[in-house]
Amino acid sequence: MERRTVLGILVQLGSAAVALVVGIPALITALSPASARRRGPAWRSLGPIEQFPVGEVRSAVIGRPAAEHTAEGRSGAERAAEGRATAGRATAERATAKGASGAAVAQSVYVWRRSAEEVVVFSRSCTDLGCPVTWDPGSHCFLCPCHGGIFAKDGERMAGPPDRPLYRYANRVRDGRLEIDLSSVPPMV
Amino acid sequence: MASGPIAWLARRSRLKSAWHWVRDRFQLREIWQHVLDRRVAKGSWYFGDGATLFLLFIVLVVTGAAMTLSYSSASDEAYDSVRQITYGQPLGWFVRGLHYWSAGLMVVMLFFHLFRQILLGGYKSPREGSWLFGVFLFFGVMIMSLLGYILRWDERGIYALRVALNIFYRVPWIGEELVLLVQGGPEIGSETLSRIYAVHVIIGPLLLTSLIAYHLYLVVRHSITSPTERERPVETASEQRAVYERDALSKERGEIFYPDTVAKSGLMGAIFLALGIGLTFALGGGRLYPEANLAEPSYPMEEWWWSWFSALAALLPPWLASYFYVGFPLLLFVVLILLPFIDRGPHRGMRNRPIAVVLVSACVIALLGLSSLRIRSAWTAWPQPTPPPVPEGMVLPPEAEQGRQLFARYGCNSCHAIDGHGPGVGPDLADLRETLSYAEMRSYILQPPPGVAMPPYEDRLSEEELDRLVDFVMVVQTARQQ
């Protein structure tokens, strides 16, 4: 081969190598949040279960995570104390929606206490494109403001483009407080 | 040598040698010869759309850069910093307003530019490369036009973000990963805003600048569709070059790029900039809605240049909607990229290309029609605080008046209008196509037939309440028919 051809190949290979050495790490680190799925359940309080009368649909703001700010190595008692303190605050903060969730953005859900034992917690995110559904106490429907989605009291689709019922959070009652698992619905919900 | 203030200054004897130095050291003669002082084919008045896009882009870069100096991308500070820019800084409202209106006008111009090239066959050989970069730019600018108003971090912004995330979630196989990638974590928060900021302010403008630079380079090399190209079939790239060359050199069909072409396209750009400034003064610096939250009841809307998409989402049948959200942008991207290879006929311009004319006309009508449908949003049911007004000239008996109050209490008016007042989701009850008897209407309300999007009132209404409601509807109906 001629000198020029060889040198040309080397230059091109060298450029490709430089691009890969810089580009691949940049790409990997930029893409890394894609695998940052929640590991295990993330329980958040919605407040005392007595706030939700049987048969009714009520809105509730998702409380801040009980143990998120607890540093490793603290005693269980300390952690529990902090958990109680945050839980106590959650009620007061229900009034002011901003900052109540402790996360960046305050978020509310709809709680339908079907019976004394059974609670259904709906996401307010319309299953079409995520606009915020509003409970209409008159017609007992969830109404979406964007594209005509209407859901029945049990979350089933009644009209509009949605192709599935409202998302439901897994829930439980712990120490008289209603809790939901954020990992039980898709991440943008 | 050129005319104009720079040339005039350069001819002054004292400055002459200085000018020669600048011209040599900065190699200005080459730009002059190859870009400015060259003969080009004349274009129609609307060929200034590209220059308008370029000018609006520069306006967006300048106004955007000015705002980044004060904007905070921390999710608990972003909204306040936008307020501060708008209301606290001298002329901040003007800079933000001009950014907002330039963005909207740029989307309008972008569609115009796209349609114009389809009408003229501007993608035909040898201009496939210019077209390809144009397609990238189209998608790039459309994405930027969405990201920009997410940064306001108000309710409209955060729900625009969530709509985008819901579209990503529908991508097969990797939907959830895409959502996590855009969100930067398992929920919408500070990481999300940082990423949107990085893309809108750094990555996006860098990419757009490079794409625009290459797009313009190719436009200078391959030029615009000349008058003769539009009149007679041109088969190959070399044939096109010969035809173009004749046009550019002819007296009637050609002109000099600077200042002739620049002045003409610059005029169109200046008119649109003036329009943006006028809109900023007339309608203000772009509204700011309540701070981003997912907690309060909200009635968010997309920005006006996306209305057509929203109407499409509302009107498509549910089975199609789920494919549409992912399929439509993908299909559009692929079709646009392949267009030069699909449409291989020798004709350019509108005269011999009826398909292009019909297609573009249909798109324009659809965009305008869908947008106007979105303004009315007749498909949206929403709680109405007050009962519908009594139809004009009608006196309601006390039973029917009670029914009118119940009509609001039981949310009938969230969907039904009375005599044109109220939402149009369900039928207007003063104007039913088939009239029901008293008993039929009673049972309809208690248990609507299957497939009708109306909740059953079986367990909710007393006999008395049901009678009053039916009284009301019967009275407005009969009065209407007489």
Interface residues (C-beta under 8 A of the other chain):
Chain A: L31 P33 A34 S35 A36 R37 R38 A42 V61 A97 K98 G99 A100 S101 A103 A104 V105 A106 Q107 S108 R124 S125 D128 L129 G130 C131 P132 T134 D136 P137 G138 S139 H140 C141 L143 C144 P145 C146 H147 G148 I150 A152 K153 R157 M158 A159 G160 P161 P162 D163 L182 S183 P186 P187 M188
Chain B: S75 D76 I158 Y159 R162 V163 L165 N166 I167 F168 Y169 E176 E177 L178 V179 L180 L181 Q183 G184 G185 P186 E187 I188 G189 S190 E191 T192 L193 E291 A292 N293 L294 A295 E296 P297 S298 Y299 P300 M301 S310 A313 A314 L316 P317 P318 W319 A321 S322 Y325 S377 W379 T380 A381 W382 P383 A408 R409 Y410 G411 C412 N413 S414 C415 V425 A453 M454 P455 R460
